[in-house]
Amino acid sequence: MTETGGGLRDRLAAHGPRAFRFALVGVANTAIDMALFAGLFFWADWPLLASHVAAFLVAATNSYLMNKTWTFADGSRGRAAWVKGVGFVAVAAVGLALSSLTIWLAASVVPVMVAKALAIVASFAWNYAASAKLVFRGGAGGR
């Protein structure tokens, strides 16, 4: 076994359970995001990007709470929790920009709900990597 292969295996083992929990939280938040988006866009007749942003913000808030407590087992409170919350909002803002660009471009060539799904997929990798490295680094959720 090479040093690189062992290092990769170790990293995958360390992130596997946490990435799985992140994905489960993502599934729940995707359901929230898609349902709220569909309600706002199709039934409330909101514009495409306004519906996307509103649904994203609700899902991102839920995501922070679930990831803080379960995925990353982050027990920070008070000022530290607020700092991490601000960091999560910054990460989410980049994810929102990525997903907004994706939905805006894709909606012109595929059905809107497919474009919304593509937008979610486009931001998943960024959101996990940045959450693990920048927001919740060192949390117990990696164990």
Contacts in CASP RR format, 6 or more apart in sequence:
PFRMAT RR
TARGET T0000
AUTHOR 0000-0000-0000
METHOD contacts of the structure
MODEL  1
MTETGGGLRDRLAAHGPRAFRFALVGVANTAIDMALFAGLFFWADWPLLA
SHVAAFLVAATNSYLMNKTWTFADGSRGRAAWVKGVGFVAVAAVGLALSS
LTIWLAASVVPVMVAKALAIVASFAWNYAASAKLVFRGGAGGR
14 142 0 8 1.000
15 132 0 8 1.000
15 142 0 8 1.000
17 141 0 8 1.000
17 142 0 8 1.000
18 71 0 8 1.000
18 72 0 8 1.000
18 132 0 8 1.000
18 141 0 8 1.000
18 142 0 8 1.000
19 128 0 8 1.000
21 70 0 8 1.000
21 71 0 8 1.000
21 141 0 8 1.000
22 67 0 8 1.000
22 71 0 8 1.000
22 128 0 8 1.000
22 131 0 8 1.000
22 132 0 8 1.000
25 63 0 8 1.000
25 66 0 8 1.000
25 67 0 8 1.000
25 70 0 8 1.000
25 71 0 8 1.000
26 63 0 8 1.000
26 124 0 8 1.000
28 62 0 8 1.000
28 66 0 8 1.000
29 59 0 8 1.000
29 60 0 8 1.000
29 62 0 8 1.000
29 63 0 8 1.000
29 66 0 8 1.000
30 59 0 8 1.000
30 120 0 8 1.000
32 55 0 8 1.000
32 58 0 8 1.000
32 59 0 8 1.000
32 62 0 8 1.000
33 55 0 8 1.000
33 56 0 8 1.000
33 58 0 8 1.000
33 59 0 8 1.000
33 116 0 8 1.000
33 120 0 8 1.000
34 55 0 8 1.000
34 113 0 8 1.000
34 116 0 8 1.000
34 117 0 8 1.000
34 120 0 8 1.000
36 54 0 8 1.000
36 55 0 8 1.000
36 58 0 8 1.000
36 59 0 8 1.000
37 51 0 8 1.000
37 52 0 8 1.000
37 54 0 8 1.000
37 55 0 8 1.000
37 116 0 8 1.000
38 113 0 8 1.000
39 51 0 8 1.000
40 46 0 8 1.000
40 50 0 8 1.000
40 51 0 8 1.000
40 54 0 8 1.000
40 55 0 8 1.000
41 48 0 8 1.000
41 51 0 8 1.000
41 52 0 8 1.000
41 112 0 8 1.000
44 51 0 8 1.000
46 54 0 8 1.000
48 103 0 8 1.000
48 104 0 8 1.000
48 107 0 8 1.000
48 112 0 8 1.000
49 100 0 8 1.000
49 103 0 8 1.000
49 104 0 8 1.000
52 99 0 8 1.000
52 100 0 8 1.000
52 103 0 8 1.000
52 116 0 8 1.000
52 119 0 8 1.000
53 96 0 8 1.000
53 100 0 8 1.000
56 92 0 8 1.000
56 96 0 8 1.000
56 99 0 8 1.000
60 88 0 8 1.000
60 89 0 8 1.000
60 92 0 8 1.000
60 96 0 8 1.000
63 92 0 8 1.000
63 127 0 8 1.000
64 85 0 8 1.000
64 88 0 8 1.000
64 89 0 8 1.000
64 92 0 8 1.000
67 88 0 8 1.000
67 131 0 8 1.000
67 136 0 8 1.000
68 74 0 8 1.000
68 75 0 8 1.000
68 76 0 8 1.000
68 81 0 8 1.000
68 84 0 8 1.000
68 85 0 8 1.000
68 88 0 8 1.000
68 136 0 8 1.000
69 75 0 8 1.000
71 131 0 8 1.000
71 136 0 8 1.000
71 141 0 8 1.000
72 131 0 8 1.000
72 132 0 8 1.000
72 135 0 8 1.000
72 136 0 8 1.000
72 139 0 8 1.000
72 140 0 8 1.000
72 141 0 8 1.000
72 142 0 8 1.000
73 139 0 8 1.000
73 140 0 8 1.000
73 141 0 8 1.000
73 142 0 8 1.000
74 81 0 8 1.000
74 84 0 8 1.000
74 136 0 8 1.000
74 139 0 8 1.000
74 140 0 8 1.000
74 141 0 8 1.000
75 81 0 8 1.000
76 84 0 8 1.000
84 135 0 8 1.000
84 136 0 8 1.000
85 135 0 8 1.000
87 134 0 8 1.000
87 135 0 8 1.000
88 131 0 8 1.000
88 135 0 8 1.000
91 126 0 8 1.000
91 127 0 8 1.000
91 130 0 8 1.000
91 131 0 8 1.000
91 134 0 8 1.000
91 135 0 8 1.000
92 127 0 8 1.000
94 126 0 8 1.000
94 130 0 8 1.000
95 123 0 8 1.000
95 126 0 8 1.000
95 127 0 8 1.000
96 123 0 8 1.000
98 119 0 8 1.000
98 122 0 8 1.000
98 123 0 8 1.000
98 126 0 8 1.000
99 119 0 8 1.000
99 120 0 8 1.000
99 122 0 8 1.000
99 123 0 8 1.000
100 119 0 8 1.000
102 115 0 8 1.000
102 118 0 8 1.000
102 119 0 8 1.000
102 122 0 8 1.000
102 123 0 8 1.000
103 115 0 8 1.000
103 116 0 8 1.000
103 118 0 8 1.000
103 119 0 8 1.000
106 114 0 8 1.000
106 115 0 8 1.000
106 118 0 8 1.000
106 119 0 8 1.000
107 115 0 8 1.000
110 118 0 8 1.000
END
